[in-house]
Amino acid sequence: MTTPVPPAAGQSGAAAPTAPDLELKTAMQGFAQDFSAFQTELTRKLSQQEERLTMLDRKTALSPARPVLSSTDAGETLHHKAFDAYLRRGDDAPMRGLEIETKGLNTLQAADGGYLVDPETAEAIRSVLSSTASIRAISSVVTVESTSFDVLVDHTDVSTGWATETSTIAESDTPKIDRIPIRLHELSAMPKASQRLLDDSAFDIEGWLASRIASKFARAEAAAFISGDGVDKPRGFLNHDKIDDAAWEWGELGYIATGADGDFASTNAADAIVDLVYALDATYRANAVFVMNSKTAGAVRKMKDTDGRFLWSDGLAAGEPARLMGYPVLVAEDMPDIATDSYAVAFGDFAAGYTIAERPDMRVLRDPFSAKPHVLFYATKRVGGDVSDFKAIKLLKFGEI
């Protein structure tokens, strides 16, 4: 029987750890420390995020803003908040860093200076422009992304006729097409407010800005669409050549004369209105509208037909336009007054006869330096307009011939 040999002094019964075992133990200890630090940092970030969400919920509960229903709404909300910060404090960092995907990638920062107006404010401005007593309310309005819009008018009638199996149809004539370019011009407004007012959180900066911009835009547009010369502004329909309707040609507006210098005729004054209506082709009369200012309307509404009935009738419901010979009347104050050889009354289908082209975006540039202690807001949009069908509009000339 063999007697076991006791271990040497200083040695244990277990085998000594090898170098790989030490490396694995050290790695496990390092991983445990890193994981513990990661958990601590994650807990801290989650706590901060929860605090932000709580504050946001409180703000949302106190504000009448609509709930976010989609990613588009979320983008609009972010845009609105960034735009508000820019208007109040000039903080453009959120605007520069914010991007919204709309038909691809579209940044909020304009290359030529300024920032896009947030959707709610822009829509408020468009609503005011559309509801004002302007040619815009009855014209054709198109939205474009370019700097111009071309209206193509085909003057050629397509050959038609009754046909049988053995008959032939005459070929159409060579098309005769007119191209009417409508160039877009920059329309600007520059309202101002004090910094103290902007610092007041209860002050509705977006609503104030929308109303001021819309008011200035509406006044400038209304005048240009009627009498603008087309130089750095839309061309108004009264800026085109006028000719007696009996000799009318494309490119000119036909007129009917009242037969009296600067007035209606002394006898049968209403005949001029009747002649004006029937100078317009039946195709356009279905959607035709009278356009005149308040002074002219005051004179016209006193007119009677041969049976003693007023030609003018007020709208039966609130907001409904007055009617002259059964056709709506748009009272546009930028129309000329009754005077010698003035064209104080227009009648036509303006949806066919006048086209307004505009870009969908509006921009605002904040200027806190030029009018201290006030802050200027330089707002711009691009819009153009011109006659698109010379057959669709007729004029009443207050002259003998």
C-alpha positions in Angstrom: 0.0 0.0 0.0 1.4 3.3 -1.1 1.6 6.1 1.4 0.4 9.5 -0.1 3.0 12.2 -0.2 1.9 15.5 1.6 2.0 18.7 -0.4 5.1 20.9 -0.1 5.1 23.8 2.3 3.4 26.9 0.9 1.3 24.9 -1.6 -2.5 24.3 -1.6 -4.4 21.3 -2.7 -6.0 23.1 -5.7 -4.2 23.6 -9.0 -2.7 27.1 -9.6 -4.8 29.4 -12.0 -3.4 29.7 -15.5 -2.9 33.0 -17.5 -6.0 32.5 -19.6 -8.1 32.1 -16.5 -6.9 35.4 -15.1 -7.6 37.2 -18.4 -11.2 35.9 -18.5 -11.8 36.9 -14.9 -10.5 40.4 -15.5 -12.7 40.7 -18.7 -15.8 39.6 -16.8 -15.2 42.1 -14.1 -14.7 44.9 -16.7 -17.9 43.9 -18.5 -19.9 44.0 -15.3 -18.6 47.5 -14.5 -19.4 48.8 -18.0 -22.9 47.3 -17.9 -23.6 48.8 -14.5 -22.5 52.2 -15.9 -24.7 51.8 -19.0 -27.7 51.0 -16.8 -27.1 54.1 -14.7 -26.8 56.3 -17.8 -29.9 54.8 -19.4 -31.9 55.3 -16.3 -30.8 58.9 -16.2 -31.8 59.6 -19.8 -35.2 57.9 -19.4 -35.9 60.0 -16.4 -35.0 63.2 -18.4 -37.2 62.1 -21.3 -40.1 61.4 -18.9 -39.7 64.9 -17.4 -39.8 66.5 -20.9 -42.9 64.5 -21.9 -44.6 65.5 -18.7 -43.8 69.2 -19.3 -45.1 68.9 -22.9 -48.3 67.2 -21.8 -48.9 70.1 -19.4 -48.3 72.7 -22.2 -50.6 70.8 -24.5 -53.3 70.6 -21.9 -53.2 74.4 -21.5 -53.2 75.2 -25.2 -56.0 74.9 -27.7 -53.8 73.2 -30.3 -55.3 70.3 -32.2 -54.0 66.8 -31.3 -51.3 65.3 -33.4 -53.0 62.7 -35.6 -50.3 61.8 -38.1 -46.7 62.2 -38.9 -47.7 65.2 -41.1 -49.4 66.8 -38.2 -46.3 66.1 -36.0 -44.2 67.8 -38.6 -46.5 70.8 -38.7 -46.5 71.0 -34.9 -42.7 71.0 -34.9 -42.6 73.7 -37.6 -45.1 75.8 -35.7 -43.1 75.7 -32.5 -39.8 76.4 -34.3 -41.5 79.3 -36.3 -42.9 80.8 -33.0 -39.4 80.7 -31.5 -37.9 82.4 -34.5 -40.6 85.2 -34.5 -40.4 85.9 -30.8 -36.7 85.6 -30.1 -34.9 85.3 -33.4 -33.9 81.8 -32.5 -33.4 80.2 -35.9 -31.5 77.1 -34.8 -34.7 75.0 -34.7 -35.7 76.3 -38.1 -32.3 75.6 -39.6 -32.2 72.1 -38.2 -35.7 71.1 -38.9 -36.6 69.1 -42.0 -39.9 67.8 -43.1 -40.4 65.2 -45.8 -43.0 66.5 -48.2 -42.7 65.2 -51.7 -39.2 64.1 -51.0 -37.0 66.3 -48.8 -37.9 69.9 -48.4 -36.1 72.1 -45.9 -37.8 75.0 -44.1 -34.9 77.3 -44.7 -35.1 79.4 -47.9 -32.0 79.7 -50.0 -32.7 83.5 -50.6 -33.1 84.4 -46.9 -36.1 84.0 -44.6 -38.0 81.0 -43.5 -41.2 79.3 -44.7 -44.3 80.4 -42.9 -45.8 77.6 -40.8 -48.8 75.8 -42.4 -51.4 77.2 -40.0 -50.4 80.8 -40.6 -50.0 80.3 -44.3 -53.5 78.8 -44.5 -55.0 81.7 -42.6 -53.4 84.2 -45.0 -54.8 82.3 -48.0 -58.3 82.1 -46.5 -58.3 85.9 -46.0 -57.0 86.5 -49.5 -59.7 84.2 -51.0 -62.5 85.8 -49.1 -61.7 89.5 -49.8 -63.6 91.5 -52.5 -60.9 91.0 -55.1 -60.7 89.6 -58.6 -59.0 86.6 -57.0 -62.4 85.6 -55.6 -63.8 85.0 -59.1 -60.7 84.2 -61.2 -58.9 81.0 -61.9 -56.1 80.4 -59.4 -53.3 77.9 -60.0 -50.4 76.9 -57.8 -47.0 76.4 -59.5 -43.5 75.6 -58.4 -41.7 77.5 -61.2 -41.3 81.3 -61.9 -44.0 81.4 -64.6 -47.1 79.7 -65.9 -48.1 79.4 -69.5 -51.7 79.5 -70.7 -52.2 77.8 -74.1 -55.2 78.9 -76.1 -56.3 76.9 -79.1 -58.2 79.0 -81.6 -58.8 76.2 -84.0 -62.2 74.4 -84.2 -61.9 70.6 -84.4 -63.5 69.4 -87.6 -66.8 67.6 -86.9 -69.7 66.3 -88.9 -72.1 63.4 -89.4 -70.4 60.3 -90.8 -71.4 57.0 -92.4 -69.4 53.9 -92.9 -68.4 55.0 -96.4 -68.0 58.7 -96.0 -64.8 60.5 -95.1 -64.2 63.2 -92.4 -62.3 66.3 -93.3 -59.0 66.7 -91.6 -58.7 69.4 -88.9 -57.0 72.6 -89.8 -53.5 73.4 -88.7 -53.8 74.3 -85.0 -53.5 78.0 -84.2 -52.3 78.3 -80.6 -51.6 81.4 -78.5 -49.2 81.1 -75.6 -49.9 83.6 -72.8 -47.1 83.6 -70.2 -47.9 84.6 -66.7 -44.8 85.6 -64.8 -44.6 85.5 -61.1 -43.5 88.6 -59.2 -42.5 89.1 -55.6 -45.1 90.6 -53.3 -43.9 91.8 -50.0 -45.2 93.3 -46.7 -43.3 94.5 -43.7 -45.3 94.7 -40.5 -43.5 95.6 -37.2 -44.0 94.9 -33.5 -42.2 95.8 -30.3 -39.9 93.3 -28.7 -41.8 93.8 -25.4 -45.0 92.7 -27.2 -43.2 89.6 -28.7 -41.9 88.6 -25.2 -45.5 88.4 -23.9 -46.4 84.7 -24.2 -50.1 85.5 -24.2 -49.7 87.5 -27.5 -50.7 85.4 -30.5 -47.8 86.3 -32.7 -48.8 84.0 -35.6 -52.4 85.3 -35.7 -51.2 88.9 -35.6 -48.7 88.3 -38.3 -51.2 86.5 -40.5 -53.8 89.3 -40.3 -51.3 92.0 -41.0 -49.7 90.2 -43.9 -53.0 89.2 -45.4 -54.3 92.7 -45.2 -51.4 94.2 -47.0 -51.2 91.4 -49.6 -54.9 91.7 -50.3 -54.8 95.4 -51.0 -51.8 95.2 -53.2 -53.2 92.2 -55.2 -56.6 93.7 -55.6 -55.2 96.8 -57.3 -52.7 94.9 -59.5 -55.3 92.4 -60.8 -57.4 95.3 -62.1 -55.0 97.9 -63.3 -51.4 96.6 -62.8 -49.0 97.4 -65.6 -47.2 94.0 -65.5 -43.9 95.6 -64.5 -42.8 93.8 -61.3 -46.4 93.1 -60.6 -49.3 91.2 -62.2 -51.0 92.7 -65.3 -54.5 93.8 -64.7 -57.3 93.3 -67.2 -57.9 97.0 -67.6 -54.2 97.4 -68.7 -54.9 95.7 -72.0 -56.0 97.6 -75.2 -59.7 98.2 -75.5 -61.8 98.4 -78.7 -65.4 98.8 -79.7 -66.9 95.4 -79.5 -68.1 95.5 -83.1 -64.4 95.5 -84.2 -63.1 93.2 -81.5 -60.0 91.1 -82.2 -58.0 88.7 -80.0 -55.6 90.5 -77.7 -58.0 93.3 -76.9 -61.0 93.7 -74.7 -64.3 94.7 -76.3 -66.4 97.5 -74.8 -69.9 98.8 -75.1 -70.3 102.6 -74.9 -73.0 104.2 -72.8 -73.6 106.9 -75.4 -73.0 109.8 -72.9 -69.8 111.5 -71.8 -68.9 110.3 -68.3 -72.5 109.1 -67.5 -75.3 106.8 -68.5 -77.5 108.0 -71.3 -80.2 110.4 -70.2 -82.9 108.2 -71.8 -83.1 104.4 -71.5 -80.0 104.3 -69.4 -80.5 100.7 -68.6 -80.0 99.7 -72.3 -76.2 100.0 -71.9 -76.3 97.3 -69.2 -78.5 95.0 -71.4 -76.2 95.5 -74.4 -73.1 94.7 -72.2 -74.7 91.5 -71.1 -75.5 90.3 -74.5 -72.2 91.3 -76.0 -70.7 88.3 -74.1 -71.1 85.0 -75.8 -73.6 82.6 -74.3 -70.9 80.2 -73.4 -69.4 82.7 -70.9 -72.7 84.2 -69.7 -73.5 81.2 -67.5 -70.7 82.0 -65.1 -70.5 85.7 -65.7 -70.1 88.3 -62.9 -70.4 92.1 -62.9 -67.4 94.0 -61.4 -67.6 97.7 -60.2 -66.8 99.8 -57.2 -69.3 101.1 -54.6 -69.9 104.5 -56.2 -70.8 102.9 -59.5 -72.9 100.3 -57.7 -74.8 103.1 -56.0 -75.7 104.6 -59.4 -76.6 101.3 -61.1 -78.9 100.0 -58.3 -81.3 102.9 -59.0 -81.8 101.9 -62.6 -85.1 100.4 -63.7 -86.3 98.6 -66.8 -89.1 99.7 -69.1 -91.6 98.1 -66.8 -90.4 100.1 -63.8 -88.6 97.1 -62.1 -85.2 97.6 -60.6 -82.4 95.8 -62.4 -80.6 95.4 -59.1 -81.6 92.9 -56.4 -79.9 92.3 -53.1 -78.8 88.8 -52.0 -81.5 86.8 -50.3 -79.2 85.2 -47.7 -76.3 86.5 -45.6 -73.1 86.5 -47.6 -74.8 86.1 -50.9 -73.8 88.7 -53.5 -76.2 91.2 -54.9 -77.4 90.6 -58.5 -77.7 92.8 -61.5 -80.0 91.4 -64.2 -79.7 88.1 -62.4 -75.9 88.0 -62.4 -73.7 88.3 -59.3 -72.0 91.6 -58.6 -68.5 91.8 -57.1 -67.9 95.2 -55.5 -64.2 95.8 -56.0 -63.1 99.3 -54.8 -60.1 99.4 -57.2 -62.4 99.7 -60.2 -62.4 103.2 -61.6 -65.2 105.7 -60.9 -67.7 106.8 -63.5 -65.9 109.5 -65.5 -65.2 110.6 -69.0 -64.2 107.5 -71.1 -63.7 105.4 -68.0 -64.3 101.7 -67.9 -66.1 101.6 -64.6 -68.0 98.3 -65.2 -66.7 94.9 -66.3 -68.8 91.9 -67.1 -67.5 88.4 -67.9 -66.6 84.9 -66.9 -63.4 85.7 -65.0 -62.7 82.1 -64.1 -62.1 81.6 -67.8 -60.9 85.2 -68.6 -58.3 85.9 -65.9 -55.7 83.5 -64.4 -53.7 84.0 -61.2 -50.6 81.9 -60.7 -48.8 81.8 -57.4 -46.2 79.7 -55.5 -47.6 77.9 -52.4 -44.9 79.0 -50.0 -44.6 82.3 -48.1 -41.4 83.4 -46.3 -40.7 85.6 -43.4 -37.3 87.3 -42.5 -37.0 88.8 -39.0 -35.1 92.1 -38.8 -34.5 93.4 -35.3 -32.0 96.1 -36.3 -33.5 98.4 -38.9 -36.3 99.9 -36.8 -35.2 99.6 -33.2 -36.8 99.2 -30.7 -39.3 97.5 -33.0 -38.8 94.2 -34.9 -39.6 94.2 -38.6 -41.0 91.1 -40.3 -40.2 91.0 -44.1 -42.8 88.7 -45.6 -42.8 87.7 -49.2 -44.7 85.6 -51.7 -44.6 85.2 -55.5 -47.7 85.8 -57.5 -48.7 86.8 -61.1 -51.8 87.3 -63.1 -53.0 88.2 -66.6 -55.9 87.9 -69.0 -56.1 84.3 -70.3 -59.2 84.6 -72.6 -60.0 87.9 -74.3 -63.4 86.7 -75.3 -64.5 86.1 -71.7 -64.5 89.8 -70.5 -66.4 92.8 -71.7 -66.3 96.4 -70.5 -68.7 99.3 -70.2 -67.2 102.6 -71.4 -68.7 105.8 -70.1 -68.4 107.7 -73.4 -70.3 108.7 -76.5 -68.5 106.2 -78.7 
